[in-house]
């Protein structure tokens, strides 16, 4: 039923109605009563105590004041990168491949143009590698820089707020919402003068995407530095000049974990 709703009704729902519903949903999870959902939610999703103990409220209080407060949790200690290129967030790999291959994918009768996700030029990205990461509601929802470099662009793109869950779509069109939904795009130039792209894609229930105060256009960024955070529902898309390592649909990843370049 939900899959039918996502694929047929919600995709064709006017943008303003999507945003109103998402704001109502977001406000409900900001109420104090919503904190009583946290414990049963963790039990149902199987979130272990050793995992949960890594985090704390962003207010640094001893308990979470609402479900949204739990959703926006932060690490108690700074993130420690485990390599020269790292996963920027926690979540599940739901799509990947070379730009040249993905540009040939037919999605609902049209070509999936990955450059529309990143507002990038095809002349720059023709040999790039694409990764789509889905963040479930139970995941940690802060996003970190996958490399060290210079912030060369931050762009906010308006759009829809259609559902992002990969199991609502066929494998051939799982990245379709990322081309339609509102997002913030970050371009980071590495030490070899190569641009990397990261797009934070909003979905149903996302009130805002908040950029970290220390992350500034034109400034330098360290690997593992926090870029921004989501408020409910989210996807992160990457465009890399290196061919990177995912190879399993819904493979789980952790923020800070090393991504090893590979040959194909």
MOHUSUL-V694100 format. One record per residue. N is the residue number from 1. PHI is phi as a letter, one per 20 degrees, with the letter a starting at -180 (999 if undefined). NEAR is the number of other ideal C-beta (glycine too) atoms within 10 Angstrom. D_FIRST is the distance of its C-alpha to the first C-alpha in Angstrom with 2 decimals. Layout:
n->N phi->PHI near->NEAR d_first->D_FIRST
n->N phi->PHI near->NEAR d_first->D_FIRST
//
This chain:
n->1 phi->999 near->5 d_first->0.00
n->2 phi->f near->11 d_first->3.82
n->3 phi->f near->12 d_first->5.42
n->4 phi->f near->10 d_first->5.16
n->5 phi->g near->13 d_first->6.21
n->6 phi->f near->19 d_first->8.70
n->7 phi->f near->18 d_first->10.02
n->8 phi->d near->9 d_first->10.64
n->9 phi->e near->9 d_first->10.90
n->10 phi->f near->19 d_first->12.15
n->11 phi->f near->17 d_first->14.40
n->12 phi->e near->8 d_first->16.12
n->13 phi->f near->14 d_first->16.52
n->14 phi->g near->9 d_first->20.26
n->15 phi->g near->14 d_first->21.55
n->16 phi->f near->8 d_first->23.23
n->17 phi->f near->11 d_first->20.14
n->18 phi->g near->21 d_first->18.40
n->19 phi->f near->17 d_first->21.63
n->20 phi->f near->11 d_first->21.99
n->21 phi->f near->15 d_first->18.59
n->22 phi->f near->20 d_first->19.40
n->23 phi->f near->15 d_first->22.88
n->24 phi->f near->10 d_first->21.86
n->25 phi->g near->15 d_first->19.54
n->26 phi->f near->19 d_first->22.46
n->27 phi->f near->12 d_first->25.02
n->28 phi->g near->15 d_first->23.33
n->29 phi->e near->21 d_first->23.64
n->30 phi->e near->16 d_first->27.27
n->31 phi->f near->12 d_first->28.25
n->32 phi->f near->10 d_first->30.50
n->33 phi->f near->10 d_first->28.31
n->34 phi->f near->20 d_first->25.55
n->35 phi->f near->17 d_first->28.01
n->36 phi->f near->11 d_first->27.27
n->37 phi->e near->14 d_first->23.81
n->38 phi->f near->18 d_first->25.58
n->39 phi->f near->10 d_first->26.96
n->40 phi->f near->9 d_first->23.95
n->41 phi->f near->15 d_first->21.83
n->42 phi->f near->16 d_first->24.55
n->43 phi->f near->9 d_first->24.76
n->44 phi->f near->9 d_first->21.09
n->45 phi->e near->11 d_first->21.18
n->46 phi->m near->8 d_first->24.60
n->47 phi->f near->14 d_first->26.58
n->48 phi->f near->8 d_first->30.18
n->49 phi->f near->7 d_first->33.14
n->50 phi->f near->7 d_first->35.05
n->51 phi->f near->13 d_first->32.26
n->52 phi->f near->13 d_first->31.91
n->53 phi->f near->9 d_first->35.70
n->54 phi->f near->12 d_first->35.93
n->55 phi->d near->16 d_first->34.57
n->56 phi->b near->17 d_first->35.66
n->57 phi->f near->16 d_first->34.77
n->58 phi->f near->13 d_first->35.86
n->59 phi->e near->12 d_first->38.20
n->60 phi->m near->8 d_first->39.68
n->61 phi->f near->10 d_first->39.37
n->62 phi->f near->7 d_first->39.15
n->63 phi->b near->11 d_first->35.70
n->64 phi->e near->20 d_first->32.63
n->65 phi->e near->15 d_first->32.67
n->66 phi->a near->20 d_first->28.91
n->67 phi->f near->22 d_first->25.66
n->68 phi->f near->19 d_first->26.40
n->69 phi->f near->20 d_first->29.83
n->70 phi->f near->23 d_first->28.40
n->71 phi->f near->24 d_first->26.06
n->72 phi->e near->21 d_first->29.19
n->73 phi->g near->18 d_first->31.36
n->74 phi->c near->19 d_first->34.16
n->75 phi->f near->16 d_first->36.25
n->76 phi->f near->10 d_first->39.32
n->77 phi->d near->8 d_first->41.41
n->78 phi->g near->11 d_first->41.31
n->79 phi->f near->19 d_first->39.14
n->80 phi->d near->9 d_first->41.36
n->81 phi->f near->22 d_first->40.68
n->82 phi->d near->13 d_first->41.07
n->83 phi->a near->13 d_first->42.09
n->84 phi->e near->14 d_first->43.09
n->85 phi->c near->20 d_first->39.52
n->86 phi->c near->23 d_first->36.73
n->87 phi->f near->27 d_first->32.98
n->88 phi->f near->27 d_first->32.51
n->89 phi->b near->28 d_first->29.66
n->90 phi->e near->21 d_first->27.61
n->91 phi->r near->25 d_first->24.29
n->92 phi->c near->21 d_first->22.79
n->93 phi->f near->20 d_first->23.99
n->94 phi->d near->23 d_first->21.23
n->95 phi->a near->26 d_first->23.52
n->96 phi->a near->22 d_first->27.30
n->97 phi->q near->19 d_first->30.10
n->98 phi->f near->17 d_first->33.11
n->99 phi->g near->22 d_first->32.86
n->100 phi->f near->13 d_first->34.58
n->101 phi->e near->13 d_first->31.90
n->102 phi->f near->20 d_first->28.83
n->103 phi->f near->17 d_first->30.40
n->104 phi->e near->11 d_first->30.18
n->105 phi->f near->18 d_first->26.40
n->106 phi->e near->10 d_first->24.77
n->107 phi->c near->17 d_first->21.62
n->108 phi->l near->11 d_first->20.07
n->109 phi->n near->5 d_first->23.59
n->110 phi->c near->10 d_first->25.56
n->111 phi->f near->11 d_first->27.42
n->112 phi->f near->21 d_first->26.07
n->113 phi->e near->14 d_first->29.11
n->114 phi->f near->29 d_first->29.17
n->115 phi->f near->19 d_first->32.13
n->116 phi->f near->12 d_first->30.00
n->117 phi->f near->25 d_first->28.26
n->118 phi->d near->28 d_first->31.71
n->119 phi->l near->14 d_first->33.77
n->120 phi->d near->20 d_first->36.07
n->121 phi->e near->10 d_first->38.48
n->122 phi->f near->13 d_first->37.94
n->123 phi->f near->7 d_first->41.64
n->124 phi->e near->17 d_first->41.14
n->125 phi->e near->22 d_first->37.92
n->126 phi->g near->12 d_first->38.60
n->127 phi->d near->11 d_first->39.18
n->128 phi->e near->25 d_first->36.70
n->129 phi->d near->23 d_first->33.93
n->130 phi->d near->25 d_first->30.37
n->131 phi->c near->24 d_first->28.10
n->132 phi->d near->27 d_first->24.67
n->133 phi->d near->26 d_first->24.02
n->134 phi->e near->23 d_first->20.78
n->135 phi->d near->23 d_first->21.57
n->136 phi->f near->15 d_first->19.16
n->137 phi->g near->16 d_first->19.64
n->138 phi->e near->16 d_first->22.00
n->139 phi->f near->22 d_first->24.20
n->140 phi->f near->22 d_first->27.51
n->141 phi->d near->26 d_first->27.00
n->142 phi->d near->23 d_first->30.51
n->143 phi->d near->29 d_first->31.46
n->144 phi->c near->24 d_first->34.91
n->145 phi->f near->24 d_first->37.12
n->146 phi->e near->30 d_first->36.93
n->147 phi->b near->23 d_first->40.54
n->148 phi->e near->17 d_first->43.78
n->149 phi->r near->21 d_first->44.82
n->150 phi->d near->16 d_first->45.19
n->151 phi->f near->18 d_first->42.51
n->152 phi->d near->13 d_first->43.10
n->153 phi->a near->16 d_first->40.20
n->154 phi->c near->17 d_first->37.52
n->155 phi->c near->13 d_first->35.36
n->156 phi->d near->11 d_first->32.60
n->157 phi->d near->16 d_first->30.33
n->158 phi->f near->9 d_first->28.24
n->159 phi->r near->16 d_first->24.80
n->160 phi->e near->19 d_first->21.14
n->161 phi->c near->25 d_first->18.91
n->162 phi->e near->21 d_first->15.67
n->163 phi->f near->21 d_first->13.56
n->164 phi->d near->27 d_first->15.65
n->165 phi->g near->20 d_first->13.83
n->166 phi->f near->20 d_first->15.07
n->167 phi->f near->14 d_first->12.42
n->168 phi->e near->18 d_first->10.01
n->169 phi->c near->21 d_first->12.80
n->170 phi->f near->10 d_first->15.21
n->171 phi->g near->11 d_first->18.42
n->172 phi->f near->13 d_first->20.38
n->173 phi->c near->15 d_first->18.71
n->174 phi->f near->22 d_first->17.81
n->175 phi->e near->27 d_first->20.63
n->176 phi->g near->20 d_first->19.68
n->177 phi->g near->26 d_first->18.68
n->178 phi->f near->25 d_first->22.10
n->179 phi->e near->19 d_first->23.89
n->180 phi->d near->16 d_first->22.25
n->181 phi->e near->26 d_first->22.03
n->182 phi->f near->19 d_first->25.04
n->183 phi->a near->27 d_first->27.11
n->184 phi->d near->20 d_first->30.55
n->185 phi->d near->20 d_first->32.52
n->186 phi->d near->24 d_first->35.39
n->187 phi->d near->22 d_first->38.07
n->188 phi->c near->23 d_first->40.38
n->189 phi->e near->16 d_first->43.48
n->190 phi->e near->19 d_first->44.70
n->191 phi->f near->9 d_first->48.34
n->192 phi->e near->7 d_first->48.55
n->193 phi->m near->8 d_first->47.65
n->194 phi->d near->15 d_first->44.25
n->195 phi->f near->21 d_first->41.29
n->196 phi->d near->22 d_first->38.08
n->197 phi->c near->24 d_first->34.93
n->198 phi->c near->27 d_first->32.22
n->199 phi->d near->24 d_first->29.38
n->200 phi->e near->27 d_first->27.42
n->201 phi->d near->31 d_first->24.15
n->202 phi->f near->29 d_first->22.47
n->203 phi->c near->25 d_first->18.73
n->204 phi->g near->22 d_first->16.73
n->205 phi->n near->23 d_first->18.96
n->206 phi->e near->25 d_first->22.08
n->207 phi->f near->19 d_first->24.97
n->208 phi->b near->14 d_first->27.59
n->209 phi->d near->20 d_first->28.80
n->210 phi->d near->14 d_first->32.28
n->211 phi->e near->19 d_first->35.00
n->212 phi->f near->16 d_first->37.48
n->213 phi->g near->7 d_first->40.87
n->214 phi->f near->11 d_first->42.80
n->215 phi->e near->19 d_first->40.83
n->216 phi->c near->12 d_first->42.76
n->217 phi->f near->13 d_first->42.92
n->218 phi->n near->9 d_first->46.14
n->219 phi->e near->9 d_first->46.44
n->220 phi->e near->11 d_first->46.48
n->221 phi->c near->23 d_first->43.66
n->222 phi->e near->12 d_first->43.96
n->223 phi->f near->19 d_first->41.63
n->224 phi->n near->19 d_first->39.22
n->225 phi->f near->16 d_first->39.92
n->226 phi->f near->21 d_first->37.03
n->227 phi->e near->25 d_first->35.79
n->228 phi->a near->20 d_first->33.12
n->229 phi->c near->22 d_first->30.22
n->230 phi->e near->27 d_first->26.65
n->231 phi->d near->20 d_first->25.32
n->232 phi->m near->23 d_first->21.68
n->233 phi->l near->26 d_first->19.33
n->234 phi->a near->27 d_first->21.23
n->235 phi->b near->29 d_first->22.26
n->236 phi->c near->26 d_first->25.85
n->237 phi->d near->22 d_first->27.16
n->238 phi->d near->24 d_first->30.66
n->239 phi->c near->23 d_first->33.20
n->240 phi->c near->23 d_first->36.13
n->241 phi->f near->17 d_first->39.47
n->242 phi->e near->17 d_first->39.40
n->243 phi->e near->15 d_first->37.19
n->244 phi->d near->19 d_first->35.41
n->245 phi->d near->18 d_first->34.05
n->246 phi->f near->21 d_first->30.31
n->247 phi->b near->10 d_first->29.60
n->248 phi->c near->9 d_first->26.47
n->249 phi->f near->14 d_first->22.78
n->250 phi->m near->11 d_first->21.57
n->251 phi->g near->14 d_first->25.24
n->252 phi->e near->12 d_first->25.93
n->253 phi->c near->20 d_first->28.64
n->254 phi->c near->15 d_first->30.77
n->255 phi->g near->21 d_first->32.54
n->256 phi->n near->21 d_first->36.16
n->257 phi->f near->13 d_first->35.71
n->258 phi->f near->12 d_first->37.77
n->259 phi->d near->22 d_first->36.38
n->260 phi->e near->10 d_first->38.88
n->261 phi->g near->13 d_first->39.52
n->262 phi->b near->12 d_first->39.44
n->263 phi->e near->4 d_first->40.67
n->264 phi->c near->8 d_first->38.54
//
